[in-house]
Amino acid sequence: MNNIFVYCEIEGTTIADVSLELLTKGRKLANELGCQLEAIVAGNNLKDVEKQVLPYGVDRVHIFDEPRLFPYTSLPHTSILVNLFKEEKPQICLMGATVIGRDLGPRVSSALKSGLTADCTQLEIGSHEDKKAGVTYENLLFQIRPAFGGNIVATIVNPEHRPQMATVREGVMKKEILDENYKGEVIRHDVTKYVPEADYVVNVIDRHIEKAKHNLKGSPIVIAGGYGMGSKEGFDKLFELAKELHAEVGGSRAAVDAGFCDHDRQIGQTGVTVHPKLYIACGISGQIQHISGMQDAGIIISVNNDPNAPINTIADYVINGKVEEVVPKLIKYYKKNSK
Ligand SMILES: Cc1cc2nc3c(=O)[nH]c(=O)nc-3n(C[C@H](O)[C@H](O)[C@H](O)COP(=O)(O)OP(=O)(O)OC[C@H]3O[C@@H](n4cnc5c(N)ncnc54)[C@H](O)[C@@H]3O)c2cc1C
C-alpha cells in the first residue's frame, strides 16, 4: 500500500532502458519516503522477466503475462494499471515519456482523477505549504520540468490526489543496478481479473520499427552544431570532425529547423538527452531548452564568436572564434595527431 510503482515498458521480452532508469530513481525516492518500490510488467512470454528488474532494488514485481498484451495496445494496459492501482493505492507512479507512456499515462491519470506531469527533468521529495488553506503537505513528489517555453523551471505538486504521476524521457535519469541478488516478491496476476475481453478490440497485425541511424545517446563524444553553423554545408563539416574523433553529431533545434540536420539528432528538452564524456558545442547559444539535454556532459567545449554566449557559462573551455575557421583547424590537427 502507498508504494512507488514504475510501469516497465517492454520490447519483446526486454525491459526498456527508460524503465530501468526510472526504477533506479524510484528506489532512491522509496528510500527517502521509507516505502517499497514496485514494478509492473505486462506482455507476452514473461518467464524470468523479474530477473531484469529485481537488481534495481524492486521489492515487488507485478507480472501480467498474456499473448495479447504484446505489442502494447492502449485499453488492456490501461485496465491493468487502473484496476491494480485501485487495489494497491500507490502514492507515486512513474513511466517513460515514450510513445507508450504518452498514451498510457493520461488514460490512467484521467481514469483515477490523479493528474500527471509530463517530461519531468527532475524528481524530488519535499514539503509544500498551501498558505491560502493554511496546510502543509509533507513528503510530496516534486515534479520538476521546464515550463512556459522553458523560461522557468516549474515544480509541480499534487497534494490531494493519488497517485502522483510523472513521465520522464529516456536518458534523463541514470540507470544503476543496486544489487544483482536483490530479493523481491514476484506476483503473477490472473490477467482476466484485470482486463475485460472487450479491451482486446485492437489486434496488431504488423509492426514496423525503424532502427536508429546513430548512437547519439550512447556516444562518449558528441559534437553538436547550432544555427551558427550557417548552412547545411557548414554543418556537414561536423561529420568530418566526428569521423576523426569517433564521435556522433547532434544539433540544436534551430539547426534542425533550418534543415542543417535530421530531427532525430536534436538535443534538448524536445530532443534527446545525452551524457557524453566530451561535448563540443559549435555555434550554439545555449538556451535552457538545449542545455537541459546536455548539461551532464563530462567536459563541455564551446566554439562561438560571441564571448557572452550563455553556453560559455557552463563550458569548461571556450574557443572564441568563427566556426568556419575553428572547425577546419580542429579537423586538420586531429587528423595530424591521429596518424
Ligand atoms: C518548448 C520549446 C522546446 C525547445 N526545445 C529545444 C530543444 O530540444 N533543443 C534545442 O536546442 N532548442 C530547443 N528549443 C529552442 C531554443 O529555445 C533555442 O531557440 C535554440 O536552442 C537555439 O539554437 P541555437 O543555439 O543553435 O541558435 P541561436 O540561439 O541562434 O544561436 C546561434 C549561436 O551561434 C553563434 N554564432 C553565429 N555565427 C557564428 C559563427 N560564424 N561562428 C561561431 N558562432 C557563431 C551565435 O553567437 C549564437 O550564440 C525549444 C524552444 C521551445 C520554446
PDBQT file of the ligand as one rigid body, heavy atoms in Angstrom, charges set to zero:
ROOT
HETATM    1  C1  LIG A 401       9.069  24.462 -25.955  1.00  0.00    +0.000 C 
HETATM    2  C2  LIG A 401      10.439  24.618 -26.569  1.00  0.00    +0.000 A 
HETATM    3  C3  LIG A 401      11.237  23.498 -26.693  1.00  0.00    +0.000 A 
HETATM    4  C4  LIG A 401      12.512  23.626 -27.256  1.00  0.00    +0.000 A 
HETATM    5  N1  LIG A 401      13.297  22.508 -27.339  1.00  0.00    +0.000 NA
HETATM    6  C5  LIG A 401      14.559  22.631 -27.798  1.00  0.00    +0.000 A 
HETATM    7  C6  LIG A 401      15.439  21.502 -27.828  1.00  0.00    +0.000 A 
HETATM    8  O1  LIG A 401      15.076  20.366 -27.519  1.00  0.00    +0.000 OA
HETATM    9  N2  LIG A 401      16.698  21.700 -28.245  1.00  0.00    +0.000 N 
HETATM   10  C7  LIG A 401      17.184  22.929 -28.640  1.00  0.00    +0.000 A 
HETATM   11  O2  LIG A 401      18.360  23.030 -28.999  1.00  0.00    +0.000 OA
HETATM   12  N3  LIG A 401      16.357  24.006 -28.608  1.00  0.00    +0.000 NA
HETATM   13  C8  LIG A 401      15.069  23.889 -28.222  1.00  0.00    +0.000 A 
HETATM   14  N4  LIG A 401      14.264  24.985 -28.239  1.00  0.00    +0.000 N 
HETATM   15  C9  LIG A 401      14.745  26.211 -28.917  1.00  0.00    +0.000 C 
HETATM   16  C10 LIG A 401      15.664  27.056 -28.047  1.00  0.00    +0.000 C 
HETATM   17  O3  LIG A 401      14.908  27.946 -27.277  1.00  0.00    +0.000 OA
HETATM   18  C11 LIG A 401      16.618  27.876 -28.926  1.00  0.00    +0.000 C 
HETATM   19  O4  LIG A 401      15.883  28.621 -29.857  1.00  0.00    +0.000 OA
HETATM   20  C12 LIG A 401      17.622  27.025 -29.695  1.00  0.00    +0.000 C 
HETATM   21  O5  LIG A 401      18.262  26.101 -28.834  1.00  0.00    +0.000 OA
HETATM   22  C13 LIG A 401      18.657  27.943 -30.330  1.00  0.00    +0.000 C 
HETATM   23  O6  LIG A 401      19.512  27.200 -31.136  1.00  0.00    +0.000 OA
HETATM   24  P1  LIG A 401      20.960  27.733 -31.464  1.00  0.00    +0.000 P 
HETATM   25  O7  LIG A 401      21.721  27.942 -30.212  1.00  0.00    +0.000 OA
HETATM   26  O8  LIG A 401      21.540  26.807 -32.483  1.00  0.00    +0.000 OA
HETATM   27  O9  LIG A 401      20.662  29.092 -32.242  1.00  0.00    +0.000 OA
HETATM   28  P2  LIG A 401      20.892  30.601 -31.793  1.00  0.00    +0.000 P 
HETATM   29  O10 LIG A 401      20.234  30.882 -30.478  1.00  0.00    +0.000 OA
HETATM   30  O11 LIG A 401      20.523  31.409 -32.965  1.00  0.00    +0.000 OA
HETATM   31  O12 LIG A 401      22.440  30.710 -31.543  1.00  0.00    +0.000 OA
HETATM   32  C14 LIG A 401      23.404  30.672 -32.528  1.00  0.00    +0.000 C 
HETATM   33  C15 LIG A 401      24.746  30.860 -31.856  1.00  0.00    +0.000 C 
HETATM   34  O13 LIG A 401      25.760  30.734 -32.832  1.00  0.00    +0.000 OA
HETATM   35  C16 LIG A 401      26.702  31.780 -32.643  1.00  0.00    +0.000 C 
HETATM   36  N5  LIG A 401      27.274  32.044 -33.966  1.00  0.00    +0.000 N 
HETATM   37  C17 LIG A 401      26.699  32.663 -35.029  1.00  0.00    +0.000 A 
HETATM   38  N6  LIG A 401      27.529  32.676 -36.071  1.00  0.00    +0.000 NA
HETATM   39  C18 LIG A 401      28.677  32.070 -35.667  1.00  0.00    +0.000 A 
HETATM   40  C19 LIG A 401      29.915  31.772 -36.297  1.00  0.00    +0.000 A 
HETATM   41  N7  LIG A 401      30.136  32.078 -37.568  1.00  0.00    +0.000 N 
HETATM   42  N8  LIG A 401      30.864  31.141 -35.572  1.00  0.00    +0.000 NA
HETATM   43  C20 LIG A 401      30.662  30.829 -34.267  1.00  0.00    +0.000 A 
HETATM   44  N9  LIG A 401      29.490  31.075 -33.633  1.00  0.00    +0.000 NA
HETATM   45  C21 LIG A 401      28.508  31.673 -34.314  1.00  0.00    +0.000 A 
HETATM   46  C22 LIG A 401      25.929  32.937 -32.076  1.00  0.00    +0.000 C 
HETATM   47  O14 LIG A 401      26.796  33.786 -31.339  1.00  0.00    +0.000 OA
HETATM   48  C23 LIG A 401      24.933  32.218 -31.194  1.00  0.00    +0.000 C 
HETATM   49  O15 LIG A 401      25.465  32.063 -29.895  1.00  0.00    +0.000 OA
HETATM   50  C24 LIG A 401      12.983  24.889 -27.699  1.00  0.00    +0.000 A 
HETATM   51  C25 LIG A 401      12.173  26.007 -27.568  1.00  0.00    +0.000 A 
HETATM   52  C26 LIG A 401      10.924  25.877 -27.021  1.00  0.00    +0.000 A 
HETATM   53  C27 LIG A 401      10.063  27.107 -26.884  1.00  0.00    +0.000 C 
ENDROOT
TORSDOF 0
